[in-house]
Every structure is written in structure tokens, then in C-alpha cells.
Amino acid sequence: MSRIERMCVERGLKMTGQRRLIARVLSDSDDHPDVEELYRRAVALDSRVSVATVYRTVRLLEEKGILERRDFGGGRARYDPADRGHHHHLIDVDTGKVIEFSDAEHDRLARAIAERLGFELVQLRLELFGRKPGGAAARPKPDRTA
């Protein structure tokens, strides 16, 4: 049983064959796939899976707190299993690659800022968007005037 499937069972969800497959695809993912990518991976394992089933399942898993929706730009929501623990994201704007990281210093600073402003911090999310030096935007564009 995959870890996502286990979370579904713990929350009382009925596990159909297609839900099991989608849960396994999510559990096996080490990235943050969007629904279209989940569909591509699922249909490669079982051609009977429909994109509508993937959308419904993702929405249900999000409602049950099993998946968390992320917006890393690009116009498509991507998903992160809720059991990955507290972490932040660095998104490479040239490749779309998402790097997960933790930083206790940043977390301490965020709590201190909230306290200074009279709040108790209840949630913390950091998403950094960056480009490696020499990335795509830094490379000269080819001269097409010739």
C-alpha cells in the first residue's frame, strides 16, 4: 500500500482501483506534478484512467488534506503530499524545477516578525523564484537579422 493510499484509508476514503493507481503515482512522485502530468503518468500504467477521474481524485485528496495545492507560476496548480513535513520551495524560473528545502533561521525570523506585529504564526510558506547565474535569460539571444 502506498503512503498516499494509506492516508486515504486513514481518512475513510473508499479506494477504487483508479484511486489506488493515482495514489501510487502521487506517492512515487519526487516532484510536484500538475493534474495533466499525473494523468500522463497514470494512463501510462492503465489506459482506462480518464483525465476527469484524475481531476476529481486530486480535488478530493486536496479537500481531505492529503494533498496541498501549490502555485509556482506557469498557470497550473501543482500538488505536494501533505505528509512531506514542513519545507519551503525554490523554483528555477528557467526550467520549472522545484527544489525543496528547510531553513530554521528563516522560520525563526518569520515567527519573530509575526510576534513583533502582534500575531502568533499559524502557518508559514516560503516560495523563492530564482535563476542560476548564466541561466536562459542571461544567455545572449541569437542574431536573426542575417
Short mmCIF file of the C-alpha atoms (twelve columns), coordinates in Angstrom:
data_MODEL
# 
_entry.id   MODEL 
# 
loop_
_atom_site.group_PDB 
_atom_site.id 
_atom_site.type_symbol 
_atom_site.label_atom_id 
_atom_site.label_alt_id 
_atom_site.label_comp_id 
_atom_site.label_asym_id 
_atom_site.label_seq_id 
_atom_site.Cartn_x 
_atom_site.Cartn_y 
_atom_site.Cartn_z 
_atom_site.pdbx_PDB_model_num 
ATOM 1   C CA . MET A 1   0.000   0.000  0.000   1 
ATOM 2   C CA . SER A 2   1.434   3.406  -0.971  1 
ATOM 3   C CA . ARG A 3   1.750   6.159  1.626   1 
ATOM 4   C CA . ILE A 4   -0.903  8.311  -0.108  1 
ATOM 5   C CA . GLU A 5   -3.256  5.331  -0.232  1 
ATOM 6   C CA . ARG A 6   -2.628  4.741  3.470   1 
ATOM 7   C CA . MET A 7   -3.540  8.387  4.186   1 
ATOM 8   C CA . CYS A 8   -6.749  7.943  2.148   1 
ATOM 9   C CA . VAL A 9   -7.743  4.834  4.111   1 
ATOM 10  C CA . GLU A 10  -6.975  6.589  7.415   1 
ATOM 11  C CA . ARG A 11  -9.382  9.368  6.385   1 
ATOM 12  C CA . GLY A 12  -12.095 6.893  5.436   1 
ATOM 13  C CA . LEU A 13  -11.999 7.283  1.651   1 
ATOM 14  C CA . LYS A 14  -13.294 4.434  -0.477  1 
ATOM 15  C CA . MET A 15  -10.385 3.237  -2.575  1 
ATOM 16  C CA . THR A 16  -11.347 2.259  -6.108  1 
ATOM 17  C CA . GLY A 17  -8.771  0.749  -8.430  1 
ATOM 18  C CA . GLN A 18  -8.241  4.052  -10.215 1 
ATOM 19  C CA . ARG A 19  -7.882  5.971  -6.939  1 
ATOM 20  C CA . ARG A 20  -5.301  3.407  -5.815  1 
ATOM 21  C CA . LEU A 21  -3.394  3.926  -9.054  1 
ATOM 22  C CA . ILE A 22  -3.479  7.734  -8.736  1 
ATOM 23  C CA . ALA A 23  -2.405  7.463  -5.080  1 
ATOM 24  C CA . ARG A 24  0.518   5.243  -6.123  1 
ATOM 25  C CA . VAL A 25  1.573   7.664  -8.871  1 
ATOM 26  C CA . LEU A 26  1.500   10.522 -6.354  1 
ATOM 27  C CA . SER A 27  3.449   8.511  -3.781  1 
ATOM 28  C CA . ASP A 28  6.095   7.607  -6.352  1 
ATOM 29  C CA . SER A 29  6.492   11.242 -7.469  1 
ATOM 30  C CA . ASP A 30  9.515   13.103 -6.179  1 
ATOM 31  C CA . ASP A 31  8.435   16.296 -7.916  1 
ATOM 32  C CA . HIS A 32  5.306   18.466 -7.729  1 
ATOM 33  C CA . PRO A 33  3.163   17.290 -10.663 1 
ATOM 34  C CA . ASP A 34  0.165   19.120 -12.041 1 
ATOM 35  C CA . VAL A 35  -3.026  17.224 -12.923 1 
ATOM 36  C CA . GLU A 36  -2.044  16.821 -16.585 1 
ATOM 37  C CA . GLU A 37  1.292   15.262 -15.597 1 
ATOM 38  C CA . LEU A 38  -0.448  12.979 -13.082 1 
ATOM 39  C CA . TYR A 39  -2.809  11.913 -15.847 1 
ATOM 40  C CA . ARG A 40  0.085   11.160 -18.236 1 
ATOM 41  C CA . ARG A 41  1.787   9.019  -15.582 1 
ATOM 42  C CA . ALA A 42  -1.416  7.211  -14.606 1 
ATOM 43  C CA . VAL A 43  -2.548  6.487  -18.169 1 
ATOM 44  C CA . ALA A 44  0.892   5.030  -18.926 1 
ATOM 45  C CA . LEU A 45  0.110   2.411  -16.258 1 
ATOM 46  C CA . ASP A 46  -3.601  1.951  -17.049 1 
ATOM 47  C CA . SER A 47  -5.092  3.303  -20.271 1 
ATOM 48  C CA . ARG A 48  -8.619  3.202  -18.790 1 
ATOM 49  C CA . VAL A 49  -7.928  6.165  -16.457 1 
ATOM 50  C CA . SER A 50  -9.677  9.353  -17.600 1 
ATOM 51  C CA . VAL A 51  -8.422  12.863 -17.045 1 
ATOM 52  C CA . ALA A 52  -11.763 13.647 -15.349 1 
ATOM 53  C CA . THR A 53  -11.094 10.895 -12.797 1 
ATOM 54  C CA . VAL A 54  -7.662  12.362 -12.076 1 
ATOM 55  C CA . TYR A 55  -9.143  15.850 -11.602 1 
ATOM 56  C CA . ARG A 56  -11.904 14.522 -9.283  1 
ATOM 57  C CA . THR A 57  -9.441  12.458 -7.268  1 
ATOM 58  C CA . VAL A 58  -6.972  15.317 -6.852  1 
ATOM 59  C CA . ARG A 59  -9.781  17.636 -5.740  1 
ATOM 60  C CA . LEU A 60  -10.976 15.037 -3.208  1 
ATOM 61  C CA . LEU A 61  -7.445  14.454 -1.878  1 
ATOM 62  C CA . GLU A 62  -6.994  18.199 -1.512  1 
ATOM 63  C CA . GLU A 63  -10.321 18.529 0.360   1 
ATOM 64  C CA . LYS A 64  -9.286  15.710 2.733   1 
ATOM 65  C CA . GLY A 65  -5.924  17.361 3.476   1 
ATOM 66  C CA . ILE A 66  -3.888  14.662 1.754   1 
ATOM 67  C CA . LEU A 67  -2.570  16.957 -0.990  1 
ATOM 68  C CA . GLU A 68  -1.671  20.626 -0.828  1 
ATOM 69  C CA . ARG A 69  -2.127  22.849 -3.868  1 
ATOM 70  C CA . ARG A 70  0.876   24.945 -4.879  1 
ATOM 71  C CA . ASP A 71  1.097   27.780 -7.368  1 
ATOM 72  C CA . PHE A 72  4.621   28.016 -8.709  1 
ATOM 73  C CA . GLY A 73  3.643   30.137 -11.706 1 
ATOM 74  C CA . GLY A 74  3.058   28.888 -15.209 1 
ATOM 75  C CA . GLY A 75  -0.722  28.898 -14.870 1 
ATOM 76  C CA . ARG A 76  -1.125  25.386 -13.478 1 
ATOM 77  C CA . ALA A 77  -1.627  24.271 -9.910  1 
ATOM 78  C CA . ARG A 78  0.866   21.660 -8.783  1 
ATOM 79  C CA . TYR A 79  0.498   19.302 -5.850  1 
ATOM 80  C CA . ASP A 80  2.547   18.372 -2.829  1 
ATOM 81  C CA . PRO A 81  1.614   15.482 -0.493  1 
ATOM 82  C CA . ALA A 82  0.726   16.900 2.914   1 
ATOM 83  C CA . ASP A 83  2.864   14.318 4.716   1 
ATOM 84  C CA . ARG A 84  6.169   15.695 3.457   1 
ATOM 85  C CA . GLY A 85  6.587   17.791 6.566   1 
ATOM 86  C CA . HIS A 86  7.406   21.470 6.884   1 
ATOM 87  C CA . HIS A 87  9.537   22.719 3.994   1 
ATOM 88  C CA . HIS A 88  9.894   25.577 1.547   1 
ATOM 89  C CA . HIS A 89  10.366  25.752 -2.221  1 
ATOM 90  C CA . LEU A 90  12.883  27.308 -4.582  1 
ATOM 91  C CA . ILE A 91  11.599  27.385 -8.161  1 
ATOM 92  C CA . ASP A 92  14.029  27.663 -11.065 1 
ATOM 93  C CA . VAL A 93  12.233  30.104 -13.392 1 
ATOM 94  C CA . ASP A 94  14.117  28.820 -16.445 1 
ATOM 95  C CA . THR A 95  13.456  25.101 -16.029 1 
ATOM 96  C CA . GLY A 96  10.459  24.981 -13.680 1 
ATOM 97  C CA . LYS A 97  12.364  22.621 -11.389 1 
ATOM 98  C CA . VAL A 98  11.222  22.841 -7.767  1 
ATOM 99  C CA . ILE A 99  13.775  22.355 -5.004  1 
ATOM 100 C CA . GLU A 100 12.505  21.625 -1.502  1 
ATOM 101 C CA . PHE A 101 14.476  22.916 1.465   1 
ATOM 102 C CA . SER A 102 14.168  23.683 5.170   1 
ATOM 103 C CA . ASP A 103 15.690  26.666 6.927   1 
ATOM 104 C CA . ALA A 104 15.336  27.040 10.698  1 
ATOM 105 C CA . GLU A 105 16.801  30.569 10.603  1 
ATOM 106 C CA . HIS A 106 14.107  31.779 8.204   1 
ATOM 107 C CA . ASP A 107 11.392  30.103 10.292  1 
ATOM 108 C CA . ARG A 108 12.655  31.797 13.464  1 
ATOM 109 C CA . LEU A 109 12.733  35.174 11.700  1 
ATOM 110 C CA . ALA A 110 9.181   34.740 10.380  1 
ATOM 111 C CA . ARG A 111 7.889   33.895 13.886  1 
ATOM 112 C CA . ALA A 112 9.719   36.930 15.312  1 
ATOM 113 C CA . ILE A 113 8.201   39.234 12.686  1 
ATOM 114 C CA . ALA A 114 4.699   37.899 13.388  1 
ATOM 115 C CA . GLU A 115 5.204   38.349 17.144  1 
ATOM 116 C CA . ARG A 116 6.542   41.880 16.680  1 
ATOM 117 C CA . LEU A 117 3.396   42.713 14.740  1 
ATOM 118 C CA . GLY A 118 1.201   41.188 17.456  1 
ATOM 119 C CA . PHE A 119 0.425   37.844 15.833  1 
ATOM 120 C CA . GLU A 120 1.021   34.201 16.580  1 
ATOM 121 C CA . LEU A 121 2.248   32.497 13.435  1 
ATOM 122 C CA . VAL A 122 -0.101  29.646 12.457  1 
ATOM 123 C CA . GLN A 123 1.283   28.807 9.025   1 
ATOM 124 C CA . LEU A 124 4.492   29.532 7.175   1 
ATOM 125 C CA . ARG A 125 5.145   29.079 3.484   1 
ATOM 126 C CA . LEU A 126 8.119   30.385 1.555   1 
ATOM 127 C CA . GLU A 127 8.406   30.150 -2.203  1 
ATOM 128 C CA . LEU A 128 11.506  31.603 -3.807  1 
ATOM 129 C CA . PHE A 129 11.772  32.098 -7.563  1 
ATOM 130 C CA . GLY A 130 15.290  32.207 -8.901  1 
ATOM 131 C CA . ARG A 131 17.639  31.754 -11.792 1 
ATOM 132 C CA . LYS A 132 21.095  30.246 -11.754 1 
ATOM 133 C CA . PRO A 133 23.820  32.651 -12.900 1 
ATOM 134 C CA . GLY A 134 24.260  32.105 -16.610 1 
ATOM 135 C CA . GLY A 135 20.672  30.810 -16.901 1 
ATOM 136 C CA . ALA A 136 18.495  31.163 -20.001 1 
ATOM 137 C CA . ALA A 137 17.755  34.878 -19.514 1 
ATOM 138 C CA . ALA A 138 21.477  35.664 -19.169 1 
ATOM 139 C CA . ARG A 139 22.444  33.932 -22.416 1 
ATOM 140 C CA . PRO A 140 22.612  36.175 -25.493 1 
ATOM 141 C CA . LYS A 141 19.781  35.702 -27.985 1 
ATOM 142 C CA . PRO A 142 20.851  34.541 -31.465 1 
ATOM 143 C CA . ASP A 143 21.049  37.278 -34.060 1 
ATOM 144 C CA . ARG A 144 18.306  36.567 -36.600 1 
ATOM 145 C CA . THR A 145 18.914  39.638 -38.783 1 
ATOM 146 C CA . ALA A 146 21.432  37.944 -41.066 1 
# 
